[in-house]
Amino acid sequence: MRTLQEPALKNLFDLTGKVAVITGGAGLLGKEFAAGFASFGAKVCVAEIDEKRREAASEELKRRGVDVRTAPLDIADENSIERCLEKVIGSYGAVDVWVNNAYPTTQDWDLDFESIPASSWRENIDRHLNGYCFCCQKVGAQMKKQKKGSLINIASIHGILGPDFSVYRNTSMTAPAAYSVIKGGIVNFTRYLASYYGPYGVRVNTISPGGIPNHSPEPFVKNYSEKTPLRRMGRPNDVVGAAIYLASDASAYVTGHNLVVDGGWSVV
């Protein structure tokens, strides 16, 4: 038997009229965030540094029936962040949801720890961690004026746990040292921002996904899956559902939270 509360509860996930920006929107997760938000009614902007990837993602999403706009964005450049935000505000009048999903790295960032050049370490910290911080600074100020908004930072289980190097057995892969520093910093910085912006009606949360294969070698997928309680690696849609929750009024009383989406990896 239905109750009077059921329709209202379902409507809490409705994003109709909300403006959502996804940084790194042309990536594996970024495109799915865009499609997921749009399917719940949001107006979506794919923000991406690479013009070809940006346009290719836009065309792919449009073929899937997803209406999106795009904007150039280099999260390591404060002026680029400001221009992107100005474009969004000029087009829509507000920004309700901002997902820090971009994933800038140097080509040598996955060297063994002892072999990492200082220049590479500094560049990765600056582009990735500091890029997220500057996006939060600029976007948080706008949301503060609006008296509303949801900032979502994408971190990782490597931001809360040490890596299990055995999953890389029989592969050339490893866990980049800078990744743990960056994602761990993002998790705690989110707590700071939640406390800082809470009085203005702005919520700030983190999602920490487990491993999601992206052209990953079979031994890695096998090793990782065997160590996960759900016996599989993650899929982009596993993370999209969490983002929709944090973007919507269903999480209206949730801020400063790190939502772990890892198939149980972190509990064993």
C-alpha positions in Angstrom: 0.0 0.0 0.0 1.4 3.4 -1.0 1.9 6.1 1.6 1.6 9.9 1.0 5.4 10.2 1.6 6.4 7.9 -1.3 6.1 10.4 -4.2 7.9 13.1 -2.2 10.8 10.7 -1.4 11.3 9.8 -5.0 11.3 13.5 -6.0 14.3 14.1 -3.7 16.5 12.7 -6.4 15.1 14.9 -9.1 17.7 17.3 -10.5 15.4 19.2 -12.8 16.5 22.8 -13.2 19.9 22.2 -11.5 23.1 23.2 -13.3 25.9 20.6 -13.0 29.5 21.0 -14.1 31.8 18.0 -14.4 35.5 18.7 -14.6 37.4 16.1 -16.6 34.0 15.6 -18.2 35.4 13.8 -21.3 36.9 10.9 -19.2 35.6 7.5 -18.3 33.7 8.7 -15.2 33.1 12.2 -16.5 30.9 11.1 -19.4 28.8 8.9 -17.2 28.4 11.6 -14.6 27.1 13.9 -17.4 24.7 11.2 -18.7 23.5 10.3 -15.2 22.8 13.9 -14.1 21.1 14.7 -17.3 18.8 11.6 -17.0 17.6 13.1 -13.7 16.8 16.4 -15.3 20.0 18.5 -14.7 21.5 21.0 -17.2 25.0 19.6 -17.7 28.3 21.2 -18.7 31.2 19.0 -19.6 34.4 20.9 -18.6 37.5 19.5 -20.2 41.0 20.8 -21.0 41.5 18.9 -24.3 39.4 20.4 -27.1 39.3 17.2 -29.2 38.3 15.0 -26.2 35.7 17.7 -25.2 34.0 17.7 -28.6 34.2 13.9 -29.0 32.6 13.5 -25.6 29.9 16.0 -26.5 29.1 14.1 -29.7 29.1 10.8 -28.0 26.7 12.0 -25.3 24.4 13.6 -27.9 24.2 10.3 -29.8 23.1 8.8 -26.5 20.4 11.4 -26.3 22.1 13.5 -23.6 21.9 17.2 -24.2 25.1 18.8 -22.8 27.1 22.0 -23.2 30.9 22.1 -23.0 33.5 24.5 -21.7 37.3 24.6 -21.8 38.9 24.1 -18.4 42.4 23.6 -17.0 42.0 23.1 -13.3 45.6 24.0 -12.7 45.0 27.5 -14.1 43.1 29.9 -11.9 42.2 32.1 -14.9 40.8 29.1 -16.7 38.6 28.2 -13.8 37.3 31.7 -13.6 36.5 31.8 -17.3 34.7 28.4 -17.1 32.6 29.6 -14.2 31.8 32.9 -15.9 30.6 30.9 -19.0 28.4 28.7 -16.9 26.9 31.6 -15.0 26.4 33.5 -18.2 24.6 30.6 -19.8 22.6 29.4 -16.8 22.7 32.1 -14.2 23.9 29.7 -11.4 25.9 26.6 -10.7 24.2 24.1 -8.4 26.5 21.1 -8.6 30.2 21.0 -9.3 32.0 17.7 -9.6 35.8 17.8 -9.3 36.6 14.8 -11.4 39.6 15.9 -13.6 42.6 13.6 -13.4 45.8 15.5 -14.5 49.0 13.5 -14.3 52.5 13.6 -15.7 53.7 10.7 -17.9 56.2 9.6 -15.2 54.1 9.8 -12.2 53.9 6.0 -11.7 57.6 5.4 -11.1 58.8 3.6 -8.1 58.8 6.0 -5.1 62.6 6.3 -4.9 62.8 7.2 -8.6 60.3 10.0 -8.7 61.9 13.3 -9.7 61.1 16.2 -7.5 59.8 18.2 -10.4 57.3 15.4 -11.3 56.2 15.2 -7.7 55.6 18.9 -7.4 53.8 19.1 -10.8 51.4 16.3 -9.9 50.6 17.8 -6.5 50.1 21.3 -8.0 48.0 20.3 -11.0 45.8 17.7 -9.3 45.4 18.6 -5.5 45.9 22.3 -5.9 43.7 22.3 -9.0 40.8 20.8 -6.9 41.5 23.4 -4.2 41.3 26.3 -6.6 38.1 25.0 -8.2 36.6 24.7 -4.7 37.7 28.3 -3.9 36.2 29.9 -7.0 33.0 27.7 -7.1 32.5 27.8 -3.4 32.5 31.6 -3.5 29.8 31.5 -6.1 27.7 29.0 -4.2 28.1 31.1 -1.1 26.5 34.0 -2.9 23.7 31.8 -4.0 23.2 30.4 -0.5 23.1 26.9 -2.0 25.1 24.3 -3.9 26.8 20.9 -3.8 30.5 20.5 -4.3 31.6 16.8 -5.0 35.2 15.9 -4.9 36.3 12.6 -6.4 39.0 11.0 -4.3 39.9 7.3 -4.0 40.2 4.4 -1.5 44.0 5.2 -1.8 43.2 8.4 0.0 42.1 6.5 3.1 44.1 3.2 2.8 47.6 2.1 2.0 47.8 0.3 -1.4 47.9 -3.5 -1.6 50.8 -3.9 -4.0 50.0 -7.6 -4.5 47.2 -6.7 -6.9 49.8 -5.5 -9.4 51.5 -8.9 -9.5 52.4 -10.0 -13.1 51.8 -6.5 -14.4 53.9 -3.4 -15.1 51.4 -1.3 -13.0 52.0 0.2 -9.5 50.3 2.6 -7.1 51.7 6.1 -7.7 52.9 7.6 -4.5 51.6 11.1 -5.3 48.1 9.6 -5.8 47.8 8.7 -2.1 49.0 12.2 -1.1 46.6 13.9 -3.5 43.5 11.9 -2.7 44.2 11.8 1.0 44.5 15.6 1.0 41.2 15.9 -1.0 39.4 13.8 1.6 40.4 16.0 4.5 40.2 19.3 2.6 36.5 18.4 1.9 35.9 18.2 5.7 37.4 21.7 6.0 35.2 23.1 3.3 32.1 21.4 4.7 32.7 23.2 8.0 33.5 26.5 6.3 30.6 26.6 3.8 28.0 24.9 5.9 26.5 28.1 7.3 25.9 29.3 3.8 23.8 26.3 2.7 26.6 24.9 0.6 27.4 21.1 1.0 30.8 19.6 0.2 31.3 15.8 0.0 33.8 13.3 -1.3 33.3 10.1 -3.2 36.1 7.5 -2.9 35.8 4.8 -5.5 37.6 1.6 -5.5 39.3 0.3 -8.6 37.6 0.8 -12.0 39.3 -0.9 -14.9 40.2 1.3 -17.9 42.0 -0.9 -20.4 43.6 -2.6 -17.4 45.6 -5.8 -17.9 43.7 -9.0 -17.1 46.1 -10.1 -14.2 45.3 -6.9 -12.4 41.6 -7.2 -12.9 41.7 -10.8 -11.6 44.0 -10.0 -8.6 41.9 -7.1 -7.6 38.5 -8.8 -8.0 39.6 -11.8 -5.9 40.4 -9.4 -3.0 37.1 -7.6 -3.1 34.1 -9.0 -1.2 31.8 -8.4 -4.2 34.4 -10.2 -6.3 34.5 -7.7 -9.1 36.0 -4.3 -9.9 33.8 -1.2 -10.0 31.9 0.1 -13.0 31.3 3.8 -13.8 27.6 3.6 -13.0 28.4 2.4 -9.5 29.9 5.8 -8.8 27.3 7.8 -10.8 24.6 6.7 -8.4 26.6 8.0 -5.5 27.1 11.3 -7.3 23.4 11.7 -8.0 22.6 11.1 -4.4 25.1 13.8 -3.2 24.0 16.3 -5.9 20.3 15.9 -5.0 18.1 16.9 -2.1 18.1 13.3 -1.0 21.4 14.2 0.7 20.2 17.6 1.9 21.6 16.9 5.5 24.8 15.3 4.3 28.1 17.3 4.2 31.7 16.6 5.0 31.1 13.0 4.2 33.4 10.6 2.3 31.1 8.1 0.5 33.2 5.0 -0.2 32.1 3.0 -3.3 34.5 0.1 -3.4 32.6 -3.2 -3.3 33.7 -3.8 0.3 37.4 -3.5 -0.4 38.0 -1.1 2.6 36.2 -3.3 5.2 38.4 -6.4 4.9 
